[in-house]
Amino acid sequence: MISPLACPSCDSDDHALVFTSWNGYPIRRCASCKLVFTDDREAPPPETLYPHFEQSDTTASKNVRSALSVFSRQRAAFVERMTPKRSGKPRLLDYGCGSGAFARFMTGRGYDVVGLEPFSLGSPTNEPSLTLLRKPFEDAREELGKFDVITLWHVLEHVKKPAALLSALASHLTEEGVLVISVPNFKSVQSELFKGSWFHLDPPRHLLHFEPETLASTLAKAGLREAGGEPFLPEYGTSGWVQSVLNGVLPHKNFLFELVKDRGALRALSASTTALHAAASVVLGAPVFAAALPVEAALAASNRTAAITVAARRV
């Protein structure tokens, strides 16, 4: 028997169907707190949705990661702008660090970094200025200490109790420390256009679908106030347009994203299928990418870009 469904944020049982995603998951809106969320009662367990992976070490994969480092620089610029000024190395916690790429990148910007990832991280790491931990937050808290910055790059939408998590993370901030939070924007033009096929919807991995208002109310519930924002991060805008369009025409969903992420999801595909999808992704994706940059830049003023990115401090 399927258990009753309550809003994961406020526990209300008053909610309505918005639409059903391409892979069959109902997307619902809470009538009480207005948060949009995924009905994940029939979803696989998390360990199957977030398998451990080691990125390949080929020349091609290294070149792709090098090219994509421009996106890390854009994220880093916002983090550096929001980092409180003090003597010594600032400490940064990258919560939900995935492969640890951004955490490692920030060590080159002069930060002492801890990356924490309960699922997807390949090999834990302990190097000068960089520690990558593969364990749940609650199991790691005693060894974490205090941080000047805690980043959550498209992580908060994966958790069922976002305010509780943010409140717990905020207890690990220094007095002037900041949380940097980026989530997909359910009120974006992309979301409204592609609906259940929108790339950044990603159910059942994405449990929550924030809008500017519901993210703001979540921050307030966690005892946080917004201290700044970055309305335009091309990484999320371009990936949303390109992969959403490709998903509408290619049989294997999220092919280009998985090719870039290099986490092993495409290993079961034949060489011919991979080659055909790669060629089609380049031919179709390149003009969409070129058009996406000015479109997302124009949408930034109205908060309708693909992602909401804010910095928050404790009240």
Backbone bond lengths (Angstrom), bond angles and torsions (degrees), N, CA, C in turn:
res aa  C-N    CA-C-N  psi(-1)  N-CA   C-N-CA  omega(-1)  CA-C   N-CA-C  phi
1 M - - - 1.464 - - 1.527 109.59 -
2 I 1.342 117.04 135.51 1.454 121.86 178.09 1.522 109.18 -78.26
3 S 1.327 116.61 131.82 1.459 121.75 -177.70 1.524 110.59 -70.06
4 P 1.353 117.77 157.34 1.464 120.90 176.09 1.527 110.36 -59.59
5 L 1.322 116.06 152.73 1.455 121.21 -175.89 1.518 109.94 -109.01
6 A 1.342 115.69 126.50 1.469 122.19 176.28 1.518 109.28 -122.86
7 C 1.307 115.92 154.64 1.460 120.36 175.74 1.529 108.99 -59.16
8 P 1.325 119.22 127.79 1.466 120.68 -177.38 1.520 113.68 -67.24
9 S 1.331 117.70 -16.74 1.455 120.06 -179.04 1.520 112.77 -93.32
10 C 1.344 117.17 -48.36 1.472 119.76 -174.41 1.524 113.71 -115.61
11 D 1.342 117.39 -1.48 1.474 123.27 177.20 1.522 114.19 70.80
12 S 1.323 118.59 9.67 1.459 120.30 177.30 1.527 110.45 -68.62
13 D 1.338 116.01 143.95 1.465 119.82 175.83 1.528 111.70 -100.12
14 D 1.332 115.99 12.36 1.463 121.55 179.40 1.524 108.36 -102.25
15 H 1.325 116.34 100.14 1.457 121.05 -177.90 1.523 108.86 -150.43
16 A 1.330 115.64 159.66 1.458 120.49 -176.08 1.515 110.82 -132.65
17 L 1.326 115.50 151.50 1.458 121.61 179.44 1.528 110.06 -69.77
18 V 1.340 116.54 130.23 1.463 121.85 173.58 1.528 109.24 -91.60
19 F 1.326 116.91 -53.02 1.463 123.72 173.01 1.524 107.44 -167.55
20 T 1.313 116.37 176.72 1.460 122.20 176.40 1.526 108.45 -112.00
21 S 1.324 116.60 134.07 1.463 120.84 -176.86 1.525 110.82 -69.89
22 W 1.322 115.99 167.07 1.459 121.37 -178.17 1.524 112.19 -59.39
23 N 1.347 116.85 -28.67 1.464 119.63 -179.34 1.528 112.49 -100.89
24 G 1.332 117.02 17.65 1.459 120.75 166.72 1.509 117.72 95.29
25 Y 1.333 118.98 7.92 1.466 120.72 -178.33 1.532 110.96 -93.69
26 P 1.334 117.77 126.84 1.461 120.54 176.89 1.533 110.62 -67.97
27 I 1.318 116.66 133.14 1.461 123.78 175.89 1.526 106.68 -107.72
28 R 1.332 116.96 120.65 1.456 121.24 -170.39 1.531 110.95 -122.74
29 R 1.330 116.18 156.66 1.462 121.81 177.29 1.530 109.21 -118.73
30 C 1.333 115.43 130.11 1.457 121.51 178.84 1.533 109.20 -73.65
31 A 1.330 116.91 130.28 1.464 120.66 178.92 1.525 111.50 -73.55
32 S 1.326 117.13 -21.03 1.463 120.86 -176.82 1.527 112.21 -85.69
33 C 1.334 117.44 -59.85 1.471 120.36 -176.19 1.522 113.02 -100.33
34 K 1.348 117.58 -4.36 1.472 124.66 176.39 1.531 114.28 72.99
35 L 1.326 117.61 1.84 1.460 119.76 179.23 1.528 110.23 -67.84
36 V 1.323 116.50 138.63 1.457 122.62 174.19 1.526 108.12 -93.84
37 F 1.334 116.58 136.05 1.459 119.33 -176.06 1.523 110.76 -146.53
38 T 1.323 115.17 161.96 1.461 123.21 179.20 1.521 110.21 -91.32
39 D 1.319 116.41 133.32 1.461 120.80 169.42 1.528 106.52 -79.67
40 D 1.336 114.93 99.95 1.469 120.58 -173.84 1.524 112.33 -105.15
41 R 1.316 117.47 21.49 1.473 119.16 -174.69 1.520 113.05 -64.01
42 E 1.321 118.17 -21.71 1.466 120.31 178.56 1.531 111.46 -110.24
43 A 1.333 116.63 19.97 1.467 120.86 -179.76 1.527 110.75 -79.56
44 P 1.332 117.86 153.15 1.470 121.28 174.11 1.527 110.31 -64.65
45 P 1.329 118.19 163.02 1.469 120.79 177.93 1.523 111.12 -65.61
46 P 1.352 117.28 152.71 1.478 121.13 -175.17 1.517 114.29 -55.43
47 E 1.323 117.87 -36.58 1.465 118.62 -175.99 1.525 112.14 -63.64
48 T 1.352 117.93 -23.16 1.469 119.77 176.12 1.523 111.52 -85.94
49 L 1.320 117.35 -22.84 1.464 121.29 178.91 1.521 112.05 -82.59
50 Y 1.341 116.98 -23.79 1.467 121.88 -176.59 1.526 110.27 -129.41
51 P 1.326 118.40 67.77 1.473 119.49 -178.49 1.525 111.48 -69.78
52 H 1.344 116.04 151.17 1.465 120.42 172.77 1.529 108.49 -62.27
53 F 1.319 116.95 144.87 1.458 119.03 175.77 1.512 110.72 -148.93
54 E 1.322 114.57 148.66 1.461 122.89 172.18 1.517 107.07 -112.78
55 Q 1.345 117.66 127.31 1.456 119.71 178.44 1.525 110.22 -70.73
56 S 1.349 115.27 145.18 1.457 119.52 -178.19 1.530 110.06 -69.30
57 D 1.332 114.41 161.59 1.461 120.36 -172.92 1.524 111.36 -114.50
58 T 1.334 117.53 27.24 1.456 120.81 -179.12 1.535 110.04 -78.21
59 T 1.328 115.26 162.50 1.468 119.94 178.49 1.526 110.74 -61.66
60 A 1.332 116.65 -40.48 1.464 120.55 -179.36 1.526 111.28 -62.82
61 S 1.340 117.02 -45.00 1.461 119.58 -179.17 1.521 111.53 -66.50
62 K 1.333 116.82 -36.55 1.466 119.98 177.25 1.529 110.94 -65.49
63 N 1.340 116.88 -38.62 1.455 120.41 178.84 1.523 111.62 -65.73
64 V 1.330 116.39 -38.92 1.462 120.37 177.85 1.529 110.05 -63.54
65 R 1.336 116.21 -45.99 1.465 119.23 -179.54 1.525 111.16 -64.43
66 S 1.317 116.99 -35.65 1.462 120.19 178.09 1.525 110.67 -65.69
67 A 1.337 116.56 -42.49 1.462 119.98 179.47 1.522 111.23 -64.36
68 L 1.319 116.53 -36.27 1.468 120.38 -177.50 1.525 112.87 -79.12
69 S 1.321 116.98 -5.72 1.466 118.86 179.34 1.524 111.97 -64.81
70 V 1.338 117.35 -16.40 1.459 119.78 175.34 1.524 110.70 -59.54
71 F 1.323 116.72 -34.11 1.464 120.38 178.49 1.524 110.87 -69.63
72 S 1.329 116.87 -37.10 1.463 119.62 175.39 1.518 111.10 -63.13
73 R 1.315 116.77 -36.86 1.465 119.90 177.91 1.523 111.25 -64.43
74 Q 1.326 117.19 -37.35 1.466 120.20 178.38 1.525 111.13 -67.50
75 R 1.321 116.24 -42.11 1.472 118.99 175.12 1.524 110.16 -62.05
76 A 1.339 115.40 -45.49 1.459 120.26 -176.73 1.520 111.82 -60.84
77 A 1.320 117.39 -36.49 1.465 120.60 -178.70 1.525 110.48 -61.27
78 F 1.323 117.02 -40.66 1.465 120.07 178.41 1.529 110.53 -69.41
79 V 1.324 116.97 -42.53 1.461 120.67 178.70 1.525 110.52 -59.77
80 E 1.309 116.80 -45.81 1.465 120.40 -178.97 1.524 111.32 -63.74
81 R 1.318 116.14 -37.02 1.471 119.59 178.59 1.516 111.99 -64.63
82 M 1.322 116.94 -31.90 1.461 121.11 -176.07 1.529 113.31 -95.67
83 T 1.329 118.85 -9.99 1.461 121.53 -178.63 1.526 110.53 -67.78
84 P 1.336 118.10 128.58 1.473 119.28 177.64 1.519 111.41 -63.37
85 K 1.313 115.59 141.91 1.461 120.95 -177.80 1.536 109.86 -81.87
86 R 1.321 115.96 128.94 1.462 121.44 175.34 1.511 108.05 -160.35
87 S 1.310 116.69 168.26 1.458 120.31 178.36 1.531 109.64 -75.99
88 G 1.306 115.87 151.37 1.455 120.39 177.76 1.523 111.87 87.24
89 K 1.332 114.99 176.30 1.461 121.55 -179.16 1.526 110.57 -71.80
90 P 1.327 118.61 129.71 1.462 118.59 172.44 1.527 110.35 -71.51
91 R 1.329 115.68 146.06 1.471 121.20 177.66 1.523 109.17 -100.16
92 L 1.328 115.61 137.01 1.462 121.94 -178.55 1.514 109.76 -130.09
93 L 1.329 116.39 133.73 1.463 122.97 171.42 1.519 107.74 -109.08
94 D 1.332 117.15 119.58 1.464 121.54 173.75 1.518 106.99 -97.85
95 Y 1.339 114.90 100.36 1.467 120.84 -175.38 1.527 108.81 -84.98
96 G 1.349 116.05 128.08 1.460 120.05 -173.34 1.509 110.06 72.75
97 C 1.332 116.30 52.10 1.469 121.78 -167.61 1.519 113.74 -77.78
98 G 1.349 118.85 -3.71 1.465 119.73 179.39 1.516 111.35 60.15
99 S 1.323 116.77 -124.36 1.462 121.24 -179.09 1.523 112.09 -75.55
100 G 1.340 117.37 -12.05 1.458 121.27 -178.03 1.516 113.37 90.38
101 A 1.345 117.83 9.45 1.470 120.96 -175.17 1.528 111.82 -63.54
102 F 1.340 117.70 -46.14 1.463 118.85 -179.12 1.524 110.84 -69.24
103 A 1.314 117.09 -38.91 1.464 120.40 177.68 1.523 110.01 -58.13
104 R 1.310 116.69 -46.68 1.466 120.63 179.58 1.530 110.49 -64.73
105 F 1.326 116.77 -39.54 1.465 120.52 -179.98 1.528 110.59 -59.58
106 M 1.338 116.56 -40.06 1.463 119.58 -175.72 1.518 113.02 -71.61
107 T 1.326 118.35 -19.92 1.468 118.85 173.90 1.525 110.11 -64.98
108 G 1.332 116.43 -31.91 1.457 120.40 177.28 1.514 113.24 -74.14
109 R 1.321 116.81 -10.42 1.471 121.56 176.51 1.527 111.17 -100.36
110 G 1.331 116.17 10.96 1.458 119.79 173.96 1.514 115.38 92.33
111 Y 1.321 117.83 16.94 1.463 121.36 179.87 1.525 110.36 -101.19
112 D 1.325 114.61 150.44 1.467 121.98 168.92 1.522 105.61 -95.30
113 V 1.340 118.01 115.74 1.458 121.56 -163.52 1.525 112.35 -120.58
114 V 1.333 113.98 138.27 1.463 122.30 168.09 1.520 107.26 -118.12
115 G 1.320 116.71 128.71 1.458 121.86 173.31 1.513 109.29 -108.33
116 L 1.327 116.05 129.27 1.470 120.51 -177.50 1.523 108.93 -120.89
117 E 1.320 116.44 125.30 1.463 121.70 -176.39 1.523 109.50 -145.75
118 P 1.345 117.95 116.17 1.463 119.04 -177.16 1.521 114.43 -77.53
119 F 1.339 118.10 -19.20 1.458 119.64 -172.44 1.528 113.63 -124.34
120 S 1.336 117.45 -69.29 1.463 121.48 -159.74 1.523 115.57 -76.63
121 L 1.308 118.08 -20.70 1.465 120.65 -175.94 1.524 111.39 -55.07
122 G 1.333 115.06 136.74 1.455 119.56 176.36 1.513 110.97 -74.03
123 S 1.334 116.82 -94.18 1.463 120.97 -177.12 1.520 111.19 -98.62
124 P 1.331 118.25 125.68 1.469 119.82 170.99 1.518 110.21 -57.87
125 T 1.327 116.45 152.45 1.465 122.13 -171.27 1.519 110.08 -136.88
126 N 1.310 116.28 142.05 1.463 121.06 172.34 1.519 107.63 -138.34
127 E 1.345 115.59 98.08 1.451 123.05 -178.08 1.529 108.43 -126.92
128 P 1.319 118.19 168.63 1.467 119.34 173.69 1.530 110.42 -57.11
129 S 1.317 116.51 125.27 1.475 124.74 178.44 1.519 113.91 71.25
130 L 1.338 119.44 1.89 1.466 120.52 -179.19 1.523 111.34 -142.10
131 T 1.330 114.81 123.08 1.460 121.75 172.45 1.515 107.93 -127.18
132 L 1.332 117.57 124.64 1.461 122.38 176.12 1.521 107.82 -113.42
133 L 1.327 116.13 120.97 1.447 122.40 -176.73 1.527 110.47 -113.49
134 R 1.317 117.11 133.41 1.460 121.33 173.63 1.523 108.28 -108.66
135 K 1.306 114.63 89.45 1.459 120.21 178.65 1.527 109.29 -164.87
136 P 1.318 118.32 159.37 1.469 120.81 177.44 1.527 111.17 -64.81
137 F 1.311 116.06 152.49 1.462 122.37 -179.00 1.520 111.70 -54.14
138 E 1.317 117.45 -46.29 1.466 120.19 -176.97 1.525 111.68 -62.12
139 D 1.316 117.34 -32.75 1.465 120.47 179.68 1.523 112.47 -76.98
140 A 1.333 116.65 -19.06 1.467 120.54 -175.76 1.521 113.54 -100.41
141 R 1.329 118.78 -9.68 1.460 121.12 -167.87 1.529 113.07 -59.02
142 E 1.313 118.21 -38.62 1.463 120.11 -175.83 1.524 112.41 -64.48
143 E 1.335 117.75 -25.33 1.462 119.73 -177.32 1.537 113.31 -101.58
144 L 1.318 117.73 0.48 1.461 119.91 -174.26 1.529 113.30 -79.55
145 G 1.323 118.73 -48.84 1.455 121.27 -175.94 1.518 112.05 79.35
146 K 1.340 116.83 -153.71 1.458 123.08 -176.02 1.530 110.85 -107.63
147 F 1.333 115.20 149.94 1.460 121.22 -177.11 1.525 110.33 -132.71
148 D 1.328 114.95 148.29 1.458 120.66 173.62 1.524 111.21 -79.09
149 V 1.321 115.87 -30.78 1.466 121.70 178.96 1.520 109.21 -139.98
150 I 1.338 115.46 136.62 1.469 121.48 170.68 1.519 106.68 -123.62
151 T 1.335 117.74 122.56 1.456 121.92 -178.06 1.527 110.98 -106.97
152 L 1.330 114.99 142.28 1.469 122.85 173.43 1.527 106.58 -131.78
153 W 1.334 116.15 94.48 1.460 121.07 -178.45 1.521 109.04 -91.32
154 H 1.319 116.25 101.97 1.461 123.03 -178.93 1.537 110.91 51.42
155 V 1.319 112.74 55.33 1.465 122.12 -179.52 1.532 110.96 -119.72
156 L 1.330 116.93 -39.60 1.467 120.60 -171.71 1.523 112.07 -61.07
157 E 1.322 117.64 -28.85 1.467 120.22 179.72 1.527 112.50 -71.12
158 H 1.334 117.20 -9.13 1.465 121.37 -179.39 1.528 112.53 -91.60
159 V 1.329 118.84 -6.11 1.469 120.63 -173.38 1.529 110.24 -112.67
160 K 1.330 115.69 150.29 1.470 119.91 -174.40 1.523 113.15 -86.31
161 K 1.308 118.15 -23.95 1.463 121.00 -178.68 1.525 108.28 -123.48
162 P 1.326 117.67 76.51 1.466 120.38 -171.65 1.521 114.15 -64.34
163 A 1.338 117.77 -39.54 1.468 119.36 -178.25 1.529 110.61 -66.08
164 A 1.314 116.46 -39.60 1.467 120.15 179.33 1.523 110.70 -63.98
165 L 1.334 116.85 -41.51 1.466 119.80 178.77 1.524 110.76 -64.79
166 L 1.330 117.55 -45.98 1.460 120.59 -178.74 1.526 111.21 -62.65
167 S 1.311 116.44 -39.45 1.463 120.18 178.45 1.527 110.89 -63.42
168 A 1.337 116.26 -42.55 1.463 120.12 179.16 1.529 111.16 -66.21
169 L 1.331 116.63 -41.97 1.465 119.72 177.99 1.521 111.27 -64.69
170 A 1.339 117.11 -38.07 1.467 120.80 -178.62 1.520 111.94 -62.67
171 S 1.321 117.12 -25.95 1.467 119.28 177.96 1.520 111.77 -68.75
172 H 1.330 117.70 -12.17 1.470 122.36 177.49 1.526 111.98 -99.69
173 L 1.342 117.49 10.20 1.458 120.72 176.49 1.519 110.98 -88.53
174 T 1.328 115.60 147.68 1.461 119.64 167.82 1.525 108.42 -67.49
175 E 1.326 116.86 174.40 1.470 120.32 -173.76 1.520 112.71 -56.49
176 E 1.335 117.91 -40.59 1.459 121.80 179.96 1.528 112.05 -103.77
177 G 1.322 116.98 14.32 1.460 120.97 -175.42 1.518 113.22 -68.34
178 V 1.336 115.41 160.69 1.459 121.24 -177.33 1.526 110.95 -129.47
179 L 1.322 114.18 148.84 1.455 122.22 166.77 1.519 107.84 -98.07
180 V 1.318 117.94 131.19 1.457 122.46 173.66 1.526 107.26 -109.42
181 I 1.328 115.55 119.57 1.466 121.28 -171.32 1.522 109.14 -125.71
182 S 1.325 116.45 127.64 1.457 121.19 174.47 1.521 108.84 -127.62
183 V 1.341 115.76 131.28 1.468 121.48 -179.37 1.533 108.62 -138.51
184 P 1.337 118.00 155.52 1.467 119.34 172.32 1.526 110.64 -61.16
185 N 1.317 115.82 146.95 1.458 122.27 -176.79 1.523 110.43 -101.68
186 F 1.341 116.58 104.78 1.461 120.80 -177.97 1.522 111.43 -66.42
187 K 1.330 117.46 -17.43 1.461 121.28 178.39 1.529 111.21 -93.59
188 S 1.306 118.25 9.90 1.461 121.53 -179.73 1.521 110.95 -71.55
189 V 1.326 115.22 161.39 1.459 120.59 174.22 1.526 110.26 -62.56
190 Q 1.328 116.66 -39.06 1.471 119.89 177.48 1.516 111.56 -56.46
191 S 1.324 116.36 -49.20 1.460 121.20 -178.16 1.522 111.10 -60.07
192 E 1.325 116.38 -44.48 1.456 119.99 -178.62 1.519 111.82 -67.50
193 L 1.323 117.20 -32.67 1.461 120.89 -178.96 1.527 112.35 -76.95
194 F 1.334 116.84 -47.47 1.467 120.45 -173.25 1.524 113.41 -92.37
195 K 1.318 117.92 -19.54 1.469 123.95 177.79 1.538 111.16 49.11
196 G 1.316 118.09 -120.34 1.457 120.96 -173.94 1.506 115.12 -67.25
197 S 1.339 117.52 -11.75 1.470 121.61 178.24 1.522 112.83 -101.83
198 W 1.339 116.93 4.83 1.464 120.01 -179.39 1.523 110.18 -62.98
199 F 1.314 116.43 130.80 1.464 121.52 -177.56 1.524 112.31 -55.95
200 H 1.342 117.92 -45.64 1.462 120.95 -175.40 1.532 113.26 -76.34
201 L 1.329 118.00 -3.60 1.474 119.70 175.32 1.535 109.49 -67.88
202 D 1.322 116.96 -53.49 1.473 125.57 168.07 1.530 115.16 49.90
203 P 1.343 119.83 48.58 1.463 118.48 172.74 1.525 110.70 -79.30
204 P 1.322 120.87 150.20 1.471 125.61 6.86 1.531 113.81 -92.92
205 R 1.337 118.28 4.94 1.462 118.70 179.03 1.529 110.69 -64.65
206 H 1.318 117.00 -41.46 1.464 120.34 176.16 1.520 108.96 -86.91
207 L 1.316 115.09 114.24 1.460 121.30 -177.66 1.524 111.91 -90.16
208 L 1.318 117.16 -31.49 1.462 122.94 -176.71 1.521 109.52 -120.86
209 H 1.334 115.87 149.13 1.460 121.42 -177.43 1.527 107.71 -131.66
210 F 1.332 114.63 96.34 1.466 120.42 -170.15 1.528 112.29 -81.65
211 E 1.322 113.91 150.78 1.453 124.85 167.10 1.524 106.63 -118.93
212 P 1.328 119.16 164.82 1.466 118.62 -179.06 1.524 113.07 -52.33
213 E 1.331 117.42 -39.95 1.465 120.41 -177.79 1.525 112.18 -69.57
214 T 1.324 117.70 -41.64 1.466 119.11 -178.02 1.525 111.99 -75.42
215 L 1.333 117.38 -28.91 1.457 118.30 173.22 1.526 110.10 -68.23
216 A 1.336 116.69 -41.92 1.467 120.32 178.72 1.530 111.20 -61.37
217 S 1.330 117.52 -41.40 1.464 119.79 179.55 1.521 111.20 -68.90
218 T 1.330 117.51 -32.59 1.466 121.18 176.36 1.524 110.38 -66.75
219 L 1.318 117.31 -42.44 1.462 120.61 176.39 1.524 110.56 -59.76
220 A 1.327 116.90 -45.91 1.466 120.60 -179.12 1.526 110.81 -62.00
221 K 1.320 116.48 -40.64 1.463 120.53 179.31 1.528 111.44 -63.80
222 A 1.337 116.41 -28.45 1.466 121.78 179.73 1.524 112.35 -87.55
223 G 1.336 117.19 1.78 1.459 120.35 -179.22 1.508 113.24 78.27
224 L 1.328 116.67 32.02 1.451 122.17 -177.42 1.527 109.99 -121.62
225 R 1.326 115.80 156.02 1.466 121.38 174.23 1.514 108.52 -130.15
226 E 1.321 116.02 144.67 1.454 120.58 -179.50 1.518 110.28 -67.88
227 A 1.331 116.25 135.65 1.460 121.56 -177.79 1.521 112.37 -120.36
228 G 1.321 117.48 2.06 1.454 121.32 -179.90 1.503 110.07 163.51
229 G 1.321 116.33 165.22 1.458 120.00 -179.57 1.511 111.98 -149.95
230 E 1.324 115.47 160.94 1.461 122.61 175.53 1.528 106.75 -129.07
231 P 1.345 117.74 100.01 1.463 119.87 -172.60 1.526 114.71 -73.57
232 F 1.332 117.99 -16.12 1.460 119.12 -174.03 1.518 111.09 -134.76
233 L 1.332 115.67 104.69 1.461 122.21 170.53 1.523 106.95 -116.55
234 P 1.331 118.43 103.31 1.468 121.23 -174.40 1.522 114.38 -54.87
235 E 1.315 117.44 -28.11 1.469 121.47 179.43 1.518 111.61 -51.28
236 Y 1.318 116.80 -50.23 1.461 120.65 -175.39 1.520 111.46 -80.93
237 G 1.347 116.26 -34.84 1.456 119.00 179.52 1.516 112.49 -65.10
238 T 1.328 116.93 -49.93 1.457 119.84 -177.60 1.520 112.06 -68.80
239 S 1.328 117.74 -41.57 1.468 119.70 -179.98 1.523 110.90 -62.82
240 G 1.335 116.58 -36.99 1.457 119.72 179.56 1.512 112.97 -64.88
241 W 1.343 116.53 -44.73 1.461 119.58 179.20 1.526 111.34 -68.17
242 V 1.329 116.25 -48.95 1.466 119.83 -174.61 1.525 110.98 -63.42
243 Q 1.339 117.44 -51.70 1.457 118.34 -174.32 1.526 112.00 -71.95
244 S 1.323 118.33 -31.70 1.470 120.13 176.94 1.529 110.54 -64.41
245 V 1.341 116.91 -42.33 1.467 120.25 177.34 1.528 110.53 -64.96
246 L 1.329 116.90 -45.94 1.464 119.92 -179.65 1.526 111.57 -62.40
247 N 1.328 116.67 -37.02 1.467 119.35 179.47 1.523 112.04 -63.67
248 G 1.338 115.91 -23.33 1.461 119.11 179.35 1.509 113.51 -78.25
249 V 1.341 117.53 -15.02 1.469 119.61 -175.58 1.530 113.70 -123.81
250 L 1.309 118.68 -21.40 1.464 121.24 -178.15 1.527 110.84 -100.88
251 P 1.314 118.20 140.61 1.468 120.14 -177.78 1.525 114.66 -67.78
252 H 1.344 117.49 -32.44 1.470 119.41 -179.06 1.522 108.74 -93.48
253 K 1.345 116.69 110.45 1.459 121.38 -175.38 1.529 111.41 -68.05
254 N 1.335 114.76 143.83 1.477 123.05 173.85 1.525 112.58 61.06
255 F 1.336 116.91 28.36 1.464 119.86 -177.25 1.527 111.61 -59.49
256 L 1.323 117.29 -51.85 1.466 119.73 -175.43 1.522 111.47 -63.00
257 F 1.327 116.66 -40.35 1.464 120.89 177.98 1.526 110.66 -60.16
258 E 1.328 116.50 -47.04 1.466 119.71 -179.23 1.532 111.37 -67.61
259 L 1.324 116.60 -33.36 1.462 119.41 177.07 1.526 110.43 -62.83
260 V 1.321 115.93 -42.83 1.466 120.65 -179.54 1.527 111.10 -72.07
261 K 1.342 117.01 -42.58 1.466 120.62 -179.20 1.520 112.35 -65.44
262 D 1.356 116.20 -31.02 1.467 121.09 173.82 1.530 111.18 57.26
263 R 1.337 115.50 50.86 1.462 118.50 179.87 1.531 113.38 -113.00
264 G 1.321 116.10 18.44 1.459 120.53 171.57 1.501 116.14 90.09
265 A 1.346 118.86 2.04 1.461 120.85 -175.64 1.523 112.89 -71.02
266 L 1.331 118.11 -16.87 1.465 120.92 -176.51 1.520 113.30 -101.53
267 R 1.319 117.30 4.00 1.467 119.36 -173.81 1.524 113.01 -65.17
268 A 1.330 117.64 -24.17 1.459 120.15 -179.04 1.525 112.48 -79.80
269 L 1.328 118.74 -12.19 1.455 121.21 -179.51 1.518 110.51 -76.04
270 S 1.324 116.09 146.23 1.465 120.17 176.49 1.518 110.05 -70.23
271 A 1.324 115.58 161.77 1.465 120.15 -179.89 1.520 111.08 -62.04
272 S 1.331 117.55 -38.60 1.468 120.68 -178.78 1.517 110.99 -68.52
273 T 1.334 117.47 -40.95 1.467 120.96 178.34 1.523 110.41 -64.39
274 T 1.326 116.12 -42.84 1.469 120.30 178.41 1.521 110.56 -61.35
275 A 1.330 116.74 -44.73 1.458 120.53 -178.81 1.523 111.49 -64.02
276 L 1.324 117.48 -42.87 1.462 121.02 179.92 1.523 111.31 -65.04
277 H 1.321 116.64 -44.28 1.462 120.29 178.62 1.527 111.15 -64.54
278 A 1.330 116.97 -39.94 1.462 120.23 -179.83 1.530 110.68 -64.51
279 A 1.328 116.44 -44.27 1.462 120.14 179.78 1.530 110.99 -63.33
280 A 1.334 116.19 -45.58 1.465 120.24 179.65 1.521 110.86 -64.34
281 S 1.327 117.63 -36.57 1.465 121.19 -179.69 1.518 111.03 -64.39
282 V 1.338 116.47 -38.60 1.468 120.03 179.06 1.524 110.40 -70.47
283 V 1.329 116.97 -47.42 1.464 121.37 -176.00 1.525 111.34 -64.40
284 L 1.331 116.71 -43.89 1.458 120.31 -178.14 1.520 112.31 -85.39
285 G 1.330 115.67 -34.50 1.459 119.20 -173.45 1.514 114.34 -75.51
286 A 1.323 117.69 -32.42 1.468 120.41 -175.83 1.530 113.01 -60.40
287 P 1.345 119.82 -49.06 1.470 118.18 178.58 1.523 112.83 -67.52
288 V 1.325 117.49 -32.79 1.468 119.82 177.90 1.528 109.37 -66.11
289 F 1.321 116.79 -42.35 1.462 121.24 177.87 1.529 110.65 -58.91
290 A 1.332 116.23 -45.78 1.463 120.15 -178.97 1.522 111.65 -62.33
291 A 1.328 116.69 -38.69 1.468 120.34 179.73 1.522 111.60 -75.11
292 A 1.330 117.25 -29.88 1.467 121.02 -174.35 1.521 112.75 -66.87
293 L 1.328 117.35 -35.56 1.467 119.97 -176.64 1.531 112.47 -59.80
294 P 1.339 120.04 -53.56 1.468 118.20 178.55 1.523 113.28 -67.93
295 V 1.321 117.54 -31.46 1.468 119.95 178.95 1.527 110.39 -64.38
296 E 1.329 116.76 -49.27 1.462 119.72 -179.45 1.529 111.37 -65.67
297 A 1.326 117.36 -37.05 1.465 120.08 177.58 1.526 110.44 -61.93
298 A 1.332 117.10 -39.77 1.460 120.67 179.84 1.524 111.89 -69.13
299 L 1.326 116.61 -30.25 1.467 120.55 -178.07 1.529 112.71 -79.66
300 A 1.329 116.86 -13.06 1.467 120.35 -174.27 1.527 111.55 -59.85
301 A 1.309 118.11 -36.83 1.468 120.86 -176.24 1.527 112.35 -66.08
302 S 1.336 117.26 -23.99 1.464 120.76 -177.60 1.527 113.48 -104.68
303 N 1.348 117.46 10.32 1.470 122.16 -179.80 1.528 112.54 58.56
304 R 1.334 116.35 35.41 1.464 119.24 -179.22 1.527 111.66 -118.98
305 T 1.346 115.71 23.27 1.459 120.52 172.51 1.525 109.43 -74.73
306 A 1.339 115.86 174.92 1.462 120.75 -173.11 1.518 113.51 -68.57
307 A 1.344 117.75 -22.04 1.456 120.32 -175.35 1.511 111.36 -135.20
308 I 1.319 115.48 151.65 1.459 123.21 171.49 1.527 106.22 -107.67
309 T 1.327 117.04 123.78 1.457 121.14 -179.05 1.529 108.74 -128.85
310 V 1.322 115.95 118.38 1.458 120.44 -176.87 1.524 110.29 -135.22
311 A 1.327 114.78 159.11 1.468 122.34 168.62 1.524 107.19 -109.66
312 A 1.322 117.05 143.23 1.453 120.73 -177.66 1.536 110.10 -137.86
313 R 1.326 115.27 145.17 1.457 121.74 175.52 1.518 109.57 -121.31
314 R 1.322 115.24 162.05 1.469 119.28 176.45 1.521 110.01 -68.70
315 V 1.319 115.53 141.77 1.465 121.24 178.26 1.505 108.62 -68.09
